[in-house]
Amino acid sequence: MKIKNVLLIVVTSFCFSCNGQTKKINGVSFVASRDSISKKHINPVLNAQSNFVALMPYSFIRNVENPKVEFNTNREWFGETKNGLLQYAKEFKNVAVKVMVKPHMWLRRGGFTGDLKPATEENWILLENSYKDYILTYAKAAEELNAEILCIGTELGEFVKNRPQFWQRLIKDIRAIYKGKLTYAANWDEYKRISFWGELDYIGIDAYFPLSDNKTPTVQDFEQGWLPHKKEIIKVQKQFHKPVLFTEFGYRSIDFNGKKPWEANRVRGAINLEAQVNGLQAIHNQFWKEDWFAGGFVWKWFHAHDRVGGENNNRFTPQNKPAEKLLSKLYQQ
């Protein structure tokens, strides 16, 4: 009798572990808007079979020569503020959709946040102190709304590389406030250099890896392009023993969308709905079956579903395109 009980416990535990491994984060990056949201804005997310949303409160730096991080101002859209975050999160929580709080920073005069590198120690301190205020404000908000995940930064390569001690201290300060899971959204060409993955709960990657030079890459083309990158991702995962989370992933519905998937500013280009579908299918094929892979957040999803995307749109959103139907099918699996 005792042996049977032990076997039952072992089998039950094993099955529970398996279920935990296979339940993925099927997320959308829900874009902050001018407006509050309601059930009508959430229903399309549910129809896409998404179980998670990334909500993105914004900050900005007016001038990189004076890198003070400003946030939660009356010059921002409602969805970009703390009150907006709390309102959005409440609506999603009401329908059992989980939340990742993912702060983003804009450089007002252009430029890539990953290149932000103050020239003086005085400006480094200004950046650090104001960024700390920004992140701890949203760590408190994440705790208040019971968010499942907090992302502590998005694509800040030079900042992370040059000030490692700041980030170590910041993580400790966040842990004192927020009790949920932590990640950082590393750019696709940055994640191998991050020193603090061991202090976080997920290895976060914005997964815009170059995969194919073809005009309309097939699913096989995309998957072939993933192989060397996947090999490197696995090395980092094994080094830190943390699950990998694609904090962003996605493809534009445009020709040559696998060549430089990170390009968002090049609006012109022939619409290619098939290429977008193939990219999403391939990334799902390569990663969603892996036990070490936690899931991801497709880029990007707008609140006014009936007014965005469509078959004449060459941008990232899958909304009202064949990609949306595919995403719903893949997430349902």
Backbone hydrogen bonds in HBPLUS format (Angstrom, degrees):
<---DONOR---> <-ACCEPTOR-->    atom                        ^
c    i                          cat <-CA-CA->   ^        H-A-AA   ^      H-
h    n   atom  resd res      DA  || num        DHA   H-A  angle D-A-AA Bond
n    s   type  num  typ     dist DA aas  dist angle  dist       angle   num
A0005-ASN N   A0001-MET O   3.04 MM   4  6.33 155.6  2.10 147.3 153.8     1
A0006-VAL N   A0002-LYS O   2.97 MM   4  6.24 157.3  2.02 149.3 155.2     2
A0007-LEU N   A0003-ILE O   2.92 MM   4  6.18 161.8  1.96 152.0 156.8     3
A0008-LEU N   A0004-LYS O   2.88 MM   4  6.09 153.3  1.95 146.8 154.4     4
A0009-ILE N   A0005-ASN O   2.95 MM   4  6.23 156.5  2.00 147.9 153.7     5
A0010-VAL N   A0006-VAL O   2.96 MM   4  6.22 161.5  1.99 152.3 157.1     6
A0011-VAL N   A0007-LEU O   2.90 MM   4  6.08 166.9  1.92 152.2 155.7     7
A0012-THR N   A0008-LEU O   2.88 MM   4  5.98 162.9  1.91 148.2 153.6     8
A0013-SER N   A0009-ILE O   2.88 MM   4  6.00 160.9  1.91 148.5 154.0     9
A0014-PHE N   A0010-VAL O   2.90 MM   4  6.08 155.1  1.97 146.2 153.5    10
A0015-CYS N   A0011-VAL O   2.94 MM   4  6.19 161.0  1.98 151.1 155.7    11
A0016-PHE N   A0012-THR O   2.94 MM   4  6.16 157.7  1.99 148.3 154.7    12
A0017-SER N   A0013-SER O   2.92 MM   4  6.13 157.3  1.97 147.0 153.2    13
A0018-CYS N   A0014-PHE O   2.92 MM   4  6.22 156.7  1.98 148.8 155.2    14
A0019-ASN N   A0015-CYS O   2.91 MM   4  6.17 160.7  1.95 150.5 155.4    15
A0020-GLY N   A0016-PHE O   2.93 MM   4  6.17 153.4  2.00 146.4 154.1    16
A0021-GLN N   A0017-SER O   2.99 MM   4  6.25 146.9  2.10 145.5 154.2    17
A0022-THR N   A0018-CYS O   3.03 MM   4  6.28 150.2  2.12 150.4 157.9    18
A0023-LYS N   A0019-ASN O   3.12 MM   4  6.16 132.3  2.36 146.1 155.6    19
A0025-ILE N   A0294-ALA O   2.81 MM 269  6.04 160.8  1.85 145.9 152.6    20
A0296-GLY N   A0025-ILE O   2.86 MM 271  5.78 151.6  1.94 159.3 153.3    21
A0051-ASN N   A0026-ASN O   3.04 MM  25  5.60 142.3  2.19 135.6 146.6    22
A0027-GLY N   A0296-GLY O   2.77 MM 269  5.66 154.5  1.84 174.4 165.8    23
A0298-VAL N   A0027-GLY O   2.96 MM 271  6.24 159.6  2.00 135.3 129.0    24
A0028-VAL N   A0052-PHE O   3.19 MM  24  6.66 142.0  2.35 137.5 144.6    25
A0054-ALA N   A0028-VAL O   2.93 MM  26  6.28 158.5  1.97 152.4 155.6    26
A0029-SER N   A0298-VAL O   2.89 MM 269  5.84 151.7  1.98 168.7 161.3    27
A0301-TRP N   A0029-SER O   2.86 MM 272  5.65 162.6  1.89 159.0 153.1    28
A0030-PHE N   A0054-ALA O   3.02 MM  24  5.81 139.9  2.19 144.2 155.6    29
A0031-VAL N   A0301-TRP O   2.78 MM 270  5.86 170.3  1.79 165.6 168.8    30
A0079-GLY N   A0033-SER O   2.86 MM  46  4.98 162.7  1.89 173.7 168.6    31
A0041-HIS N   A0038-SER O   2.97 MM   3  5.54 141.3  2.12 113.7 123.9    32
A0042-ILE N   A0039-LYS O   3.04 MM   3  4.96 131.5  2.29  95.1 108.9    33
A0043-ASN N   A0039-LYS O   2.92 MM   4  6.06 149.3  2.02 158.6 164.1    34
A0045-VAL N   A0042-ILE O   2.91 MM   3  5.29 126.6  2.20 110.6 125.1    35
A0046-LEU N   A0042-ILE O   3.10 MM   4  6.51 153.6  2.18 152.9 161.1    36
A0047-ASN N   A0043-ASN O   2.84 MM   4  6.13 153.0  1.91 152.2 160.8    37
A0048-ALA N   A0044-PRO O   3.02 MM   4  6.22 131.8  2.26 133.3 144.9    38
A0048-ALA N   A0045-VAL O   3.17 MM   3  5.09 130.5  2.43  91.1 104.3    39
A0050-SER N   A0045-VAL O   3.30 MM   5  5.89 164.9  2.33 162.4 159.0    40
A0049-GLN N   A0046-LEU O   2.88 MM   3  5.06 156.7  1.94 109.7 114.7    41
A0098-LYS N   A0051-ASN O   3.05 MM  47  6.19 161.2  2.08 138.3 133.8    42
A0053-VAL N   A0098-LYS O   2.90 MM  45  6.36 145.1  2.03 147.3 155.9    43
A0100-MET N   A0053-VAL O   2.86 MM  47  6.20 155.3  1.93 158.9 160.9    44
A0055-LEU N   A0100-MET O   2.87 MM  45  6.23 158.6  1.91 162.8 170.0    45
A0102-LYS N   A0055-LEU O   2.83 MM  47  5.86 174.2  1.83 162.7 162.8    46
A0104-HIS N   A0057-PRO O   3.14 MM  47  6.40 156.7  2.20 144.4 150.7    47
A0058-TYR N   A0080-GLU O   3.12 MM  22  5.05 137.1  2.31 115.7 126.5    48
A0059-SER N   A0104-HIS O   2.91 MM  45  6.34 133.6  2.13 147.5 161.6    49
A0106-TRP N   A0059-SER O   2.90 MM  47  6.23 155.5  1.96 136.8 143.3    50
A0060-PHE N   A0070-GLU O   2.88 MM  10  5.39 151.9  1.96 147.8 156.9    51
A0070-GLU N   A0060-PHE O   2.93 MM  10  5.39 172.9  1.94 155.3 157.7    52
A0061-ILE N   A0106-TRP O   2.88 MM  45  6.35 144.9  2.00 156.0 167.4    53
A0108-ARG N   A0061-ILE O   2.86 MM  47  5.81 162.0  1.89 150.3 156.0    54
A0066-ASN N   A0063-ASN O   2.85 MM   3  5.38 160.0  1.89 117.4 124.3    55
A0068-LYS N   A0066-ASN O   2.72 MM   2  5.89 141.2  1.87 113.1 100.0    56
A0076-GLU N   A0073-THR O   3.34 MM   3  5.77 168.6  2.36 110.7 113.6    57
A0080-GLU N   A0077-TRP O   2.96 MM   3  5.34 147.4  2.07 110.9 121.1    58
A0081-THR N   A0078-PHE O   3.10 MM   3  5.54 167.2  2.12 117.1 121.1    59
A0085-LEU N   A0081-THR O   2.90 MM   4  6.17 159.0  1.94 149.2 154.9    60
A0086-LEU N   A0082-LYS O   2.99 MM   4  6.26 165.3  2.01 155.0 158.0    61
A0087-GLN N   A0083-ASN O   2.98 MM   4  6.17 155.9  2.04 145.1 151.7    62
A0088-TYR N   A0084-GLY O   2.88 MM   4  6.05 171.7  1.89 158.9 161.0    63
A0089-ALA N   A0085-LEU O   2.90 MM   4  5.99 168.8  1.92 153.8 157.5    64
A0090-LYS N   A0086-LEU O   3.02 MM   4  6.09 156.3  2.08 142.0 148.1    65
A0091-GLU N   A0087-GLN O   3.22 MM   4  6.47 161.1  2.25 149.3 153.2    66
A0092-PHE N   A0088-TYR O   3.06 MM   4  6.41 160.0  2.10 154.2 159.8    67
A0093-LYS N   A0089-ALA O   2.79 MM   4  5.93 162.7  1.82 155.4 160.9    68
A0094-ASN N   A0090-LYS O   3.01 MM   4  6.15 143.0  2.15 142.5 151.6    69
A0095-VAL N   A0092-PHE O   3.07 MM   3  5.51 149.7  2.16 108.8 117.3    70
A0097-VAL N   A0092-PHE O   3.05 MM   5  5.19 165.7  2.08 145.7 141.2    71
A0096-ALA N   A0093-LYS O   3.05 MM   3  4.87 163.8  2.08 109.7 109.1    72
A0148-GLU N   A0099-VAL O   3.05 MM  49  5.72 123.6  2.38 141.0 155.7    73
A0149-ILE N   A0099-VAL O   3.27 MM  50  6.59 156.7  2.32 150.2 151.7    74
A0101-VAL N   A0149-ILE O   2.95 MM  48  6.36 155.9  2.01 152.8 151.0    75
A0151-CYS N   A0101-VAL O   2.82 MM  50  6.09 171.5  1.82 171.7 170.7    76
A0110-GLY N   A0107-LEU O   2.98 MM   3  5.41 147.3  2.09 128.1 126.1    77
A0115-ASP N   A0112-PHE O   2.95 MM   3  5.60 160.8  1.98 120.6 126.6    78
A0116-LEU N   A0113-THR O   3.10 MM   3  5.29 166.5  2.12 111.2 115.3    79
A0158-GLU N   A0114-GLY O   2.96 MM  44  5.71 158.3  2.01 136.8 143.8    80
A0124-TRP N   A0120-THR O   2.99 MM   4  6.34 146.9  2.11 144.5 154.6    81
A0125-ILE N   A0121-GLU O   3.01 MM   4  6.26 161.3  2.05 153.1 156.6    82
A0126-LEU N   A0122-GLU O   3.06 MM   4  6.34 152.4  2.14 140.6 148.5    83
A0127-LEU N   A0123-ASN O   2.90 MM   4  6.09 161.8  1.93 147.2 151.6    84
A0128-GLU N   A0124-TRP O   2.84 MM   4  6.09 166.9  1.86 154.2 158.0    85
A0129-ASN N   A0125-ILE O   2.90 MM   4  6.00 172.1  1.91 153.3 155.5    86
A0130-SER N   A0126-LEU O   3.10 MM   4  6.13 165.3  2.13 146.9 151.4    87
A0131-TYR N   A0127-LEU O   2.86 MM   4  5.86 154.5  1.93 149.1 157.0    88
A0132-LYS N   A0128-GLU O   2.88 MM   4  5.98 156.4  1.94 147.8 154.4    89
A0133-ASP N   A0129-ASN O   3.12 MM   4  6.38 158.2  2.17 142.1 147.3    90
A0134-TYR N   A0130-SER O   3.08 MM   4  6.29 156.8  2.14 142.0 148.1    91
A0135-ILE N   A0131-TYR O   2.90 MM   4  6.19 170.1  1.91 160.5 160.9    92
A0136-LEU N   A0132-LYS O   2.89 MM   4  5.94 167.6  1.91 155.5 159.6    93
A0137-THR N   A0133-ASP O   3.02 MM   4  6.02 147.4  2.13 140.2 148.6    94
A0138-TYR N   A0134-TYR O   3.29 MM   4  6.64 153.3  2.37 143.6 149.8    95
A0139-ALA N   A0135-ILE O   2.75 MM   4  6.00 131.6  1.98 143.0 158.3    96
A0140-LYS N   A0136-LEU O   3.02 MM   4  6.15 157.9  2.07 143.7 147.6    97
A0141-ALA N   A0137-THR O   3.12 MM   4  6.40 151.8  2.20 135.4 143.6    98
A0142-ALA N   A0138-TYR O   2.84 MM   4  5.86 152.2  1.92 133.6 141.2    99
A0143-GLU N   A0139-ALA O   2.99 MM   4  6.22 150.8  2.08 142.8 150.2   100
A0144-GLU N   A0140-LYS O   2.91 MM   4  6.13 155.8  1.97 146.0 153.3   101
A0145-LEU N   A0141-ALA O   2.94 MM   4  6.19 155.1  2.00 152.2 157.5   102
A0147-ALA N   A0142-ALA O   2.90 MM   5  5.08 165.5  1.92 152.1 154.9   103
A0146-ASN N   A0143-GLU O   3.19 MM   3  4.94 152.1  2.27  95.9 104.2   104
A0181-LYS N   A0148-GLU O   3.11 MM  33  6.20 163.1  2.14 148.3 145.5   105
A0150-LEU N   A0181-LYS O   2.84 MM  31  6.27 150.8  1.93 157.3 165.7   106
A0183-THR N   A0150-LEU O   3.05 MM  33  6.40 145.9  2.17 149.8 151.1   107
A0152-ILE N   A0183-THR O   2.85 MM  31  6.29 160.2  1.89 161.7 160.0   108
A0185-ALA N   A0153-GLY O   2.92 MM  32  6.08 168.0  1.94 166.7 162.9   109
A0155-GLU N   A0185-ALA O   2.79 MM  30  5.97 172.6  1.79 168.6 170.1   110
A0160-VAL N   A0156-LEU O   2.91 MM   4  6.06 163.3  1.93 164.7 170.4   111
A0161-LYS N   A0157-GLY O   2.90 MM   4  6.05 161.3  1.93 151.2 157.0   112
A0162-ASN N   A0158-GLU O   2.95 MM   4  5.89 161.3  1.98 147.6 151.8   113
A0163-ARG N   A0159-PHE O   3.19 MM   4  5.98 138.8  2.37 139.8 147.7   114
A0166-PHE N   A0163-ARG O   3.16 MM   3  5.49 123.7  2.49 105.4 118.6   115
A0167-TRP N   A0163-ARG O   3.40 MM   4  6.82 157.6  2.46 152.4 157.6   116
A0168-GLN N   A0164-PRO O   3.08 MM   4  6.37 153.3  2.16 149.0 156.4   117
A0169-ARG N   A0165-GLN O   3.01 MM   4  6.25 162.9  2.04 151.3 155.2   118
A0170-LEU N   A0166-PHE O   2.82 MM   4  6.03 155.9  1.88 149.7 157.6   119
A0171-ILE N   A0167-TRP O   3.01 MM   4  6.13 159.2  2.06 146.3 150.3   120
A0172-LYS N   A0168-GLN O   3.33 MM   4  6.62 157.9  2.39 142.9 148.0   121
A0173-ASP N   A0169-ARG O   2.97 MM   4  6.27 156.4  2.02 151.2 158.1   122
A0174-ILE N   A0170-LEU O   2.85 MM   4  6.12 155.2  1.91 153.3 160.2   123
A0175-ARG N   A0171-ILE O   2.93 MM   4  6.14 161.9  1.97 149.9 154.7   124
A0176-ALA N   A0172-LYS O   3.20 MM   4  6.43 138.8  2.38 140.0 149.8   125
A0177-ILE N   A0174-ILE O   2.88 MM   3  5.26 149.8  1.97 111.6 121.3   126
A0178-TYR N   A0174-ILE O   2.75 MM   4  5.80 174.2  1.76 172.2 174.1   127
A0201-ASP N   A0182-LEU O   2.89 MM  19  5.26 155.2  1.95 135.8 144.1   128
A0202-TYR N   A0182-LEU O   3.22 MM  20  6.59 138.1  2.40 156.5 161.7   129
A0186-ALA N   A0204-GLY O   3.07 MM  18  5.95 165.3  2.09 123.6 124.5   130
A0206-ASP N   A0186-ALA O   2.74 MM  20  5.88 166.9  1.76 161.6 160.3   131
A0190-GLU N   A0187-ASN O   2.86 MM   3  5.06 163.0  1.89 121.9 123.1   132
A0191-TYR N   A0187-ASN O   3.32 MM   4  6.30 140.6  2.48 171.4 174.5   133
A0193-ARG N   A0190-GLU O   2.92 MM   3  5.75 163.0  1.95 130.8 136.2   134
A0194-ILE N   A0191-TYR O   3.47 MM   3  5.58 163.9  2.49 104.5 109.0   135
A0199-GLU N   A0196-PHE O   2.92 MM   3  5.38 154.1  1.98 115.7 123.5   136
A0200-LEU N   A0197-TRP O   3.03 MM   3  5.31 159.4  2.08 111.7 118.3   137
A0203-ILE N   A0243-PRO O   2.90 MM  40  6.17 166.0  1.92 155.5 160.2   138
A0245-LEU N   A0203-ILE O   2.85 MM  42  5.89 168.7  1.86 145.2 147.1   139
A0205-ILE N   A0245-LEU O   2.92 MM  40  6.34 152.9  1.99 155.9 162.7   140
A0247-THR N   A0205-ILE O   2.95 MM  42  5.49 115.4  2.38 114.6 129.4   141
A0208-TYR N   A0206-ASP O   2.98 MM   2  6.02 140.3  2.14 104.8  94.1   142
A0207-ALA N   A0248-GLU O   2.81 MM  41  6.02 151.7  1.89 161.1 151.5   143
A0211-LEU N   A0258-GLY O   2.76 MM  47  5.14 164.3  1.79 160.7 162.8   144
A0212-SER N   A0258-GLY O   3.12 MM  46  4.86 168.7  2.13 108.1 110.6   145
A0256-PHE N   A0215-LYS O   2.87 MM  41  4.32 168.7  1.88 123.1 127.0   146
A0222-PHE N   A0218-THR O   2.99 MM   4  6.31 166.1  2.01 156.6 158.5   147
A0223-GLU N   A0219-VAL O   2.91 MM   4  6.15 164.2  1.94 151.7 156.5   148
A0224-GLN N   A0220-GLN O   2.87 MM   4  6.01 158.0  1.91 149.9 155.8   149
A0225-GLY N   A0221-ASP O   3.00 MM   4  6.24 152.8  2.07 146.4 154.0   150
A0226-TRP N   A0222-PHE O   3.00 MM   4  6.32 134.0  2.21 143.1 156.1   151
A0226-TRP N   A0223-GLU O   3.12 MM   3  5.02 129.1  2.39  92.0 105.7   152
A0227-LEU N   A0224-GLN O   3.33 MM   3  5.54 141.9  2.49 101.2 110.5   153
A0230-LYS N   A0226-TRP O   2.77 MM   4  5.81 164.7  1.79 170.5 175.7   154
A0231-LYS N   A0227-LEU O   3.11 MM   4  6.25 153.6  2.19 146.2 152.5   155
A0232-GLU N   A0228-PRO O   3.30 MM   4  6.58 152.7  2.38 141.0 146.6   156
A0233-ILE N   A0229-HIS O   2.92 MM   4  6.23 155.2  1.98 152.4 160.0   157
A0234-ILE N   A0230-LYS O   2.95 MM   4  6.15 158.9  2.00 150.7 155.5   158
A0235-LYS N   A0231-LYS O   3.22 MM   4  6.52 146.9  2.34 138.3 146.6   159
A0236-VAL N   A0232-GLU O   3.23 MM   4  6.59 158.7  2.28 149.3 153.0   160
A0237-GLN N   A0233-ILE O   2.93 MM   4  6.19 160.3  1.97 151.5 157.9   161
A0238-LYS N   A0234-ILE O   2.88 MM   4  6.05 158.0  1.93 150.4 155.5   162
A0239-GLN N   A0235-LYS O   2.99 MM   4  6.18 143.3  2.13 140.4 150.8   163
A0240-PHE N   A0236-VAL O   3.13 MM   4  6.37 156.8  2.19 154.0 157.4   164
A0241-HIS N   A0237-GLN O   2.72 MM   4  5.45 134.1  1.93 143.1 155.6   165
A0244-VAL N   A0292-TRP O   2.99 MM  48  6.42 157.4  2.04 157.8 163.7   166
A0294-ALA N   A0244-VAL O   2.74 MM  50  5.68 165.9  1.76 153.2 158.1   167
A0246-PHE N   A0295-GLY O   2.96 MM  49  6.28 166.9  1.98 158.0 155.6   168
A0297-PHE N   A0246-PHE O   2.99 MM  51  6.40 143.8  2.13 170.4 177.7   169
A0249-PHE N   A0297-PHE O   3.05 MM  48  6.19 126.7  2.35 148.1 146.9   170
A0299-TRP N   A0249-PHE O   2.75 MM  50  5.75 146.5  1.86 158.8 162.7   171
A0253-SER N   A0315-ARG O   3.31 MM  62  5.93 149.5  2.41 130.7 133.2   172
A0272-ASN N   A0253-SER O   3.01 MM  19  4.85 165.4  2.03  97.2 101.1   173
A0255-ASP N   A0270-ALA O   3.04 MM  15  5.75 144.4  2.17 153.6 161.8   174
A0259-LYS N   A0256-PHE O   3.26 MM   3  5.64 166.5  2.28 112.9 117.0   175
A0263-GLU N   A0260-LYS O   3.04 MM   3  5.92 172.5  2.05 132.5 134.7   176
A0267-VAL N   A0265-ASN O   2.94 MM   2  5.66 119.2  2.32 113.3  96.3   177
A0277-VAL N   A0273-LEU O   3.17 MM   4  6.45 162.6  2.20 149.0 153.3   178
A0278-ASN N   A0274-GLU O   2.91 MM   4  6.14 163.8  1.93 154.4 158.9   179
A0279-GLY N   A0275-ALA O   3.04 MM   4  6.20 155.1  2.10 145.5 151.6   180
A0280-LEU N   A0276-GLN O   3.15 MM   4  6.42 162.0  2.18 152.1 156.0   181
A0281-GLN N   A0277-VAL O   2.98 MM   4  6.21 161.4  2.02 154.8 160.2   182
A0282-ALA N   A0278-ASN O   3.01 MM   4  6.11 159.7  2.05 147.1 152.4   183
A0283-ILE N   A0279-GLY O   3.11 MM   4  6.30 164.7  2.14 150.8 154.1   184
A0284-HIS N   A0280-LEU O   3.18 MM   4  6.26 156.9  2.24 143.3 149.6   185
A0285-ASN N   A0281-GLN O   2.92 MM   4  6.14 157.8  1.97 147.3 154.0   186
A0286-GLN N   A0282-ALA O   2.96 MM   4  6.17 155.0  2.02 151.2 157.1   187
A0287-PHE N   A0283-ILE O   3.11 MM   4  6.10 145.0  2.23 143.1 150.6   188
A0288-TRP N   A0284-HIS O   3.09 MM   4  5.18 142.7  2.23 127.3 138.7   189
A0290-GLU N   A0287-PHE O   2.97 MM   3  5.47 163.1  2.00 121.6 127.1   190
A0293-PHE N   A0290-GLU O   3.20 MM   3  5.37 160.3  2.24 106.8 112.7   191
A0305-HIS N   A0303-HIS O   3.01 MM   2  5.59 130.0  2.27 105.8  91.2   192
A0307-ARG N   A0304-ALA O   2.98 MM   3  5.65 162.4  2.01 123.5 129.4   193
A0310-GLY N   A0319-GLN O   3.04 MM   9  6.50 155.3  2.10 149.6 149.5   194
A0313-ASN N   A0310-GLY O   3.14 MM   3  5.53 153.3  2.21 122.0 121.8   195
A0324-GLU N   A0321-LYS O   2.98 MM   3  5.50 140.5  2.14 113.1 122.6   196
A0326-LEU N   A0322-PRO O   3.07 MM   4  6.39 159.4  2.11 152.0 158.1   197
A0327-LEU N   A0323-ALA O   2.83 MM   4  5.98 161.1  1.86 147.7 153.1   198
A0328-SER N   A0324-GLU O   3.03 MM   4  6.23 161.2  2.06 149.6 153.7   199
A0329-LYS N   A0325-LYS O   3.13 MM   4  6.37 154.1  2.20 142.4 149.4   200
A0330-LEU N   A0326-LEU O   2.84 MM   4  6.12 163.0  1.86 160.1 164.7   201
A0331-TYR N   A0327-LEU O   2.83 MM   4  5.93 168.4  1.85 156.1 159.5   202
A0332-GLN N   A0328-SER O   3.00 MM   4  5.99 143.0  2.14 136.4 146.1   203
A0333-GLN N   A0330-LEU O   3.18 MM   3  5.34 133.7  2.41  98.2 110.0   204
